[in-house]
């Protein structure tokens, strides 16, 4: 007994739809996990720099890119999503903003796990 052609196509199509959903869910999960990992890596690095040095632990985006091996977009994304990292500016001799710097915030409050960040 042979299955009709339209039934085979229906089974293949449904299987492809399920497989696409599984792959998309896995991809999103991995993307989100990597973002959280990069944010935590940035926070830990800035916390260590602040504790180890007398300069306040302020680091430019370029310094963080080199040290953490992240792209500029990754550093900015991780820093601006973190509640433990504070952004500031480095000024030149005339008082104009020369560079964007980040530092670990000592006064960072622990997040309530039940409270989500609102945008």
DRENTI-291562 format. One record per residue: x, y, z of N, C-alpha, C in turn; residue in three letters; residue number from 1; chain. Coordinates in steps of 0.05 Angstrom, whole numbers, padded with zeros to 5 digits, always signed. Atoms other than C-alpha are relative to their C-alpha. Layout:
% residues N
PATOR  neast nnorth    nup caeast canorth   caup  ceast cnorth    cup type seq mol
PATOR      X      Y      Z      X       Y      Z      X      Y      Z  ala NUM   A
...
% end
This chain:
% residues 119
PATOR  neast nnorth    nup caeast canorth   caup  ceast cnorth    cup type seq mol
PATOR +00017 -00024 +00000 +00000  +00000 +00000 +00018 +00025 +00000  unk   1   A
PATOR -00016 -00023 +00003 +00028  +00066 -00021 -00015 +00025 +00009  unk   2   A
PATOR +00013 -00024 -00009 +00014  +00134 +00011 -00004 +00019 -00023  unk   3   A
PATOR +00004 -00020 +00021 -00016  +00188 -00033 +00021 +00022 +00003  unk   4   A
PATOR -00021 -00020 +00002 +00032  +00242 -00055 -00007 +00024 +00018  unk   5   A
PATOR +00007 -00023 -00016 -00007  +00298 -00020 +00003 -00006 +00030  unk   6   A
PATOR -00003 +00008 -00029 -00005  +00260 +00047 +00030 +00002 +00007  unk   7   A
PATOR -00029 -00001 -00005 +00071  +00254 +00042 +00009 +00029 +00002  unk   8   A
PATOR -00007 -00029 -00001 +00078  +00329 +00028 -00011 +00012 +00026  unk   9   A
PATOR +00011 -00011 -00025 +00033  +00344 +00087 +00017 -00008 +00024  unk  10   A
PATOR -00017 +00009 -00022 +00076  +00302 +00134 +00027 +00014 +00000  unk  11   A
PATOR -00025 -00014 +00002 +00140  +00333 +00108 -00003 +00029 +00007  unk  12   A
PATOR +00004 -00028 -00007 +00112  +00403 +00114 -00004 +00004 +00029  unk  13   A
PATOR +00004 -00003 -00029 +00088  +00393 +00185 +00026 -00005 +00015  unk  14   A
PATOR -00026 +00006 -00013 +00155  +00362 +00204 +00019 +00024 -00003  unk  15   A
PATOR -00018 -00024 +00004 +00192  +00422 +00174 -00009 +00023 +00018  unk  16   A
PATOR +00009 -00021 -00017 +00148  +00470 +00213 +00008 -00005 +00029  unk  17   A
PATOR -00008 +00006 -00028 +00162  +00435 +00279 +00030 +00003 +00003  unk  18   A
PATOR -00029 -00002 -00001 +00236  +00430 +00264 +00009 +00030 +00000  unk  19   A
PATOR -00006 -00029 +00001 +00238  +00505 +00247 -00005 +00013 +00027  unk  20   A
PATOR +00006 -00011 -00026 +00205  +00522 +00313 +00021 -00008 +00021  unk  21   A
PATOR -00020 +00010 -00019 +00255  +00479 +00352 +00027 +00014 -00005  unk  22   A
PATOR -00026 -00014 +00007 +00316  +00510 +00316 -00002 +00029 +00008  unk  23   A
PATOR +00003 -00029 -00007 +00289  +00581 +00326 +00001 +00003 +00031  unk  24   A
PATOR +00000 -00002 -00029 +00277  +00569 +00401 +00028 -00005 +00011  unk  25   A
PATOR -00028 +00005 -00008 +00347  +00540 +00409 +00017 +00024 -00006  unk  26   A
PATOR -00016 -00023 +00008 +00377  +00598 +00371 -00004 +00024 +00018  unk  27   A
PATOR +00006 -00023 -00018 +00341  +00650 +00414 +00012 -00005 +00028  unk  28   A
PATOR -00011 +00007 -00027 +00361  +00614 +00478 +00030 +00004 +00001  unk  29   A
PATOR -00029 -00004 +00001 +00434  +00613 +00457 +00008 +00029 -00001  unk  30   A
PATOR -00006 -00028 +00002 +00433  +00686 +00437 -00004 +00014 +00027  unk  31   A
PATOR +00006 -00013 -00026 +00401  +00707 +00503 +00021 -00008 +00021  unk  32   A
PATOR -00020 +00009 -00019 +00450  +00664 +00543 +00027 +00014 -00004  unk  33   A
PATOR -00025 -00014 +00006 +00510  +00695 +00508 -00001 +00029 +00008  unk  34   A
PATOR +00002 -00028 -00009 +00484  +00765 +00522 +00003 +00002 +00030  unk  35   A
PATOR -00003 +00000 -00029 +00477  +00749 +00596 +00029 -00006 +00008  unk  36   A
PATOR -00028 +00007 -00006 +00546  +00717 +00597 +00019 +00024 -00004  unk  37   A
PATOR -00017 -00023 +00006 +00578  +00778 +00565 -00005 +00023 +00021  unk  38   A
PATOR +00006 -00020 -00020 +00543  +00825 +00614 +00013 -00007 +00026  unk  39   A
PATOR -00012 +00008 -00025 +00567  +00785 +00673 +00031 +00001 -00001  unk  40   A
PATOR -00028 -00002 +00004 +00637  +00782 +00644 +00010 +00029 +00003  unk  41   A
PATOR -00006 -00029 -00002 +00638  +00858 +00637 -00001 +00009 +00029  unk  42   A
PATOR +00003 -00008 -00028 +00612  +00868 +00708 +00023 -00010 +00017  unk  43   A
PATOR -00022 +00011 -00016 +00664  +00821 +00738 +00026 +00014 -00006  unk  44   A
PATOR -00025 -00013 +00008 +00721  +00853 +00699 +00001 +00028 +00013  unk  45   A
PATOR +00000 -00027 -00011 +00701  +00924 +00720 +00002 +00000 +00031  unk  46   A
PATOR -00001 +00002 -00030 +00691  +00902 +00793 +00029 -00006 +00008  unk  47   A
PATOR -00027 +00007 -00006 +00761  +00871 +00793 +00019 +00024 -00004  unk  48   A
PATOR -00017 -00023 +00006 +00792  +00932 +00761 -00003 +00022 +00021  unk  49   A
PATOR +00005 -00020 -00020 +00759  +00978 +00811 +00013 -00007 +00027  unk  50   A
PATOR -00012 +00009 -00025 +00784  +00936 +00870 +00030 +00000 -00001  unk  51   A
PATOR -00029 +00003 +00002 +00855  +00927 +00844 +00015 +00026 -00005  unk  52   A
PATOR -00015 -00024 +00008 +00872  +00997 +00820 -00009 +00024 +00015  unk  53   A
PATOR +00006 -00025 -00014 +00875  +01066 +00849 -00013 +00021 -00018  unk  54   A
PATOR +00011 -00020 +00018 +00847  +01100 +00787 -00030 -00002 -00002  unk  55   A
PATOR +00029 +00001 +00000 +00775  +01083 +00802 -00012 -00021 -00018  unk  56   A
PATOR +00009 +00021 +00017 +00771  +01027 +00752 -00016 +00009 -00025  unk  57   A
PATOR +00013 -00010 +00024 +00745  +01071 +00695 +00014 -00010 -00024  unk  58   A
PATOR -00012 +00010 +00024 +00756  +01039 +00628 -00016 +00009 -00024  unk  59   A
PATOR +00013 -00008 +00025 +00742  +01062 +00557 -00011 -00024 -00014  unk  60   A
PATOR +00011 +00022 +00016 +00703  +01021 +00507 +00023 -00015 -00014  unk  61   A
PATOR -00023 +00013 +00014 +00768  +01008 +00469 +00016 -00018 +00018  unk  62   A
PATOR -00014 +00017 -00019 +00803  +00982 +00531 -00016 -00025 +00007  unk  63   A
PATOR +00017 +00023 -00006 +00744  +00937 +00547 -00001 -00019 -00024  unk  64   A
PATOR +00000 +00017 +00024 +00742  +00911 +00475 +00025 -00017 -00001  unk  65   A
PATOR -00025 +00014 +00002 +00815  +00892 +00478 +00003 -00021 +00023  unk  66   A
PATOR -00003 +00018 -00023 +00813  +00861 +00547 -00020 -00023 +00000  unk  67   A
PATOR +00021 +00020 -00002 +00747  +00823 +00542 -00004 -00015 -00027  unk  68   A
PATOR +00003 +00012 +00027 +00753  +00806 +00467 -00029 +00000 -00009  unk  69   A
PATOR +00027 -00004 +00009 +00685  +00833 +00452 +00000 +00022 -00022  unk  70   A
PATOR +00003 -00022 +00020 +00661  +00878 +00395 -00010 +00024 +00015  unk  71   A
PATOR +00009 -00025 -00012 +00643  +00950 +00408 -00030 -00002 +00007  unk  72   A
PATOR +00029 +00004 -00004 +00569  +00932 +00401 -00005 -00018 +00024  unk  73   A
PATOR +00004 +00017 -00023 +00576  +00876 +00452 +00006 +00015 +00026  unk  74   A
PATOR -00007 -00015 -00024 +00610  +00921 +00503 -00022 +00020 +00007  unk  75   A
PATOR +00020 -00020 -00005 +00559  +00976 +00495 -00027 -00013 +00008  unk  76   A
PATOR +00024 +00014 -00007 +00501  +00927 +00497 +00001 -00010 +00029  unk  77   A
PATOR -00003 +00010 -00027 +00527  +00894 +00560 +00000 +00022 +00021  unk  78   A
PATOR -00002 -00022 -00020 +00543  +00959 +00595 -00026 +00015 +00004  unk  79   A
PATOR +00025 -00015 -00003 +00477  +00994 +00581 -00023 -00017 +00010  unk  80   A
PATOR +00021 +00017 -00011 +00436  +00933 +00601 +00006 -00006 +00030  unk  81   A
PATOR -00007 +00006 -00027 +00473  +00926 +00667 -00008 +00022 +00019  unk  82   A
PATOR +00006 -00020 -00021 +00449  +00960 +00730 +00024 +00004 +00018  unk  83   A
PATOR -00024 -00002 -00017 +00518  +00951 +00761 +00023 +00015 -00013  unk  84   A
PATOR -00020 -00015 +00015 +00557  +00989 +00708 -00010 +00028 -00005  unk  85   A
PATOR +00007 -00028 +00004 +00556  +01065 +00705 +00016 +00012 -00022  unk  86   A
PATOR -00014 -00013 +00022 +00573  +01104 +00643 +00008 +00029 +00008  unk  87   A
PATOR -00009 -00027 -00005 +00612  +01168 +00645 +00015 +00010 -00025  unk  88   A
PATOR -00014 -00011 +00023 +00653  +01213 +00600 +00028 +00009 +00009  unk  89   A
PATOR -00027 -00009 -00004 +00727  +01228 +00595 +00003 +00026 -00016  unk  90   A
PATOR -00001 -00026 +00014 +00739  +01301 +00578 +00029 +00007 -00007  unk  91   A
PATOR -00027 -00009 +00008 +00798  +01332 +00541 +00007 +00025 +00016  unk  92   A
PATOR -00009 -00024 -00014 +00836  +01394 +00564 -00019 +00023 -00001  unk  93   A
PATOR +00019 -00022 +00003 +00781  +01440 +00539 -00027 -00007 +00012  unk  94   A
PATOR +00025 +00008 -00013 +00727  +01402 +00576 -00020 -00013 -00019  unk  95   A
PATOR +00018 +00014 +00019 +00697  +01370 +00514 +00002 -00030 +00004  unk  96   A
PATOR +00000 +00029 -00003 +00677  +01297 +00516 +00019 -00012 -00021  unk  97   A
PATOR -00020 +00013 +00018 +00734  +01256 +00488 -00006 -00030 -00003  unk  98   A
PATOR +00005 +00029 +00001 +00713  +01185 +00505 -00022 -00008 +00019  unk  99   A
PATOR +00020 +00012 -00017 +00659  +01143 +00536 +00014 -00020 +00018  unk 100   A
PATOR -00013 +00019 -00019 +00681  +01106 +00599 -00021 -00013 +00017  unk 101   A
PATOR +00018 +00015 -00017 +00649  +01054 +00643 +00015 -00007 +00025  unk 102   A
PATOR -00012 +00009 -00026 +00660  +01036 +00716 -00021 -00016 +00015  unk 103   A
PATOR +00018 +00016 -00017 +00631  +00988 +00766 -00011 +00019 +00021  unk 104   A
PATOR +00014 -00018 -00019 +00580  +01023 +00810 +00000 -00013 +00027  unk 105   A
PATOR -00001 +00010 -00027 +00594  +01012 +00884 -00028 +00000 +00012  unk 106   A
PATOR +00026 -00004 -00012 +00524  +01035 +00901 -00022 -00016 -00015  unk 107   A
PATOR +00019 +00015 +00015 +00491  +00984 +00854 -00016 -00018 +00020  unk 108   A
PATOR +00017 +00016 -00018 +00432  +00951 +00888 -00006 -00026 -00014  unk 109   A
PATOR +00006 +00026 +00011 +00417  +00878 +00880 -00028 +00000 -00011  unk 110   A
PATOR +00026 +00000 +00013 +00360  +00865 +00834 -00018 -00021 +00013  unk 111   A
PATOR +00020 +00019 -00009 +00297  +00832 +00859 -00005 -00019 -00024  unk 112   A
PATOR +00003 +00019 +00023 +00293  +00768 +00816 -00029 +00001 -00012  unk 113   A
PATOR +00028 -00001 +00010 +00217  +00777 +00810 -00006 +00025 -00016  unk 114   A
PATOR +00005 -00026 +00013 +00223  +00848 +00783 +00015 +00001 -00026  unk 115   A
PATOR -00012 -00002 +00027 +00235  +00857 +00709 +00007 +00029 -00006  unk 116   A
PATOR -00008 -00027 +00008 +00270  +00916 +00679 -00020 +00010 -00021  unk 117   A
PATOR +00020 -00011 +00018 +00222  +00962 +00643 +00015 +00019 -00019  unk 118   A
PATOR -00013 -00017 +00020 +00240  +00998 +00579 -00019 +00022 -00009  unk 119   A
% end
